[in-house]
Amino acid sequence: MSRIGKMPIPLPKGVEVKVTGRQVDVKGPKGQLSHAVPGGVTVRVEEQTVLVERANNSKPQRAFHGLARALIANAVAGVTEGFQKNLEIHGVGYRAELKGKSLVFQLGYSHPVEYPVPVGIDVAVDRNTKISIKGIDKQQVGQVAAELRSLRPPDVYKLKGVRYENERLRKKAGKTGAA
């Protein structure tokens, strides 16, 4: 049996879970999320817990069992606490600023890079070099952070670029000159 899939999901106060067919709707103080449940996996709500069960023990069913449970648990956590990712910008002249509903970056290119912030995501810029991304959907927060990082990935020779807050980089040695 799946270790993750068989664990019940506790529901905090103020969170409602409604199951209609293969659709699970989670509503809480920060918003509402819905996920489709894969075939062969059933979800039921008992008192203040959500239980996820599978139809049989085939390998795909075991994988979907854990996946469905993790998605519902992330939805419950998202509507109660939310998710956050932090990015840092390193490099001389590299900076970001928030203009309306878009982020404008100066990343050493010949032009500024503009990134429109998607709906459901809150972005804050601190001291032009620290970016905080918040939202209730874990996948969307991670996707936005990955897209912002890909605008100028960290350079392993100079350690410049956009990186996650606690990302560790190992500086590579450059070419050595002829002796």
Phi, psi and omega in degrees: 000144180295127180293321180284315186295328184278349180286132177287151179260114178286140179260119176290167179297139178090002180251129178245135176240126180236128181251121176232105182066241179255019180246131177244121179253128179243123182237132182212188184296332182267348180154199184225138177229152175222144180226146173272138180264134179297157179296144180087356179246130179245146180237133175222149181253125177233120180050246182249031177223157175244131179245136179243128181230155179244161185282318182215184185257022179292158184300314178297323180294322178295320179292316179295329179299308179294322180297312182298318179296318180295319179296319180290320178297321177293324177294318178296316178295323182293318182282347177261309184252325185088172180235153182215140172231143180241138178239153176235146177248125179241136178140146180290123179085356178278129180202168178221151174213152181263120177238104182065238180256028178217154176261135178245123183250143166247107187235030177086002175276172180284355183218155174287147180256125181252131180237114177287128182282126181292160178293138180094359180241133175252132181237136176231141179244128181243125178054032176064356183233354180241126182242130178245126182246123182232149177182174181264343181260112184301318181296318182291321178298315179295322180293317179296317179299318180293322179293320178293321179295325183287349177296324174207084181300155181299137178270127184283348180268322182247352181061032177258153177131190180259129180219163176293160187303311183253025181287128180263129178243142175257121181286128179271146176285139178280190179291146175264141181286164179291133185268000000 
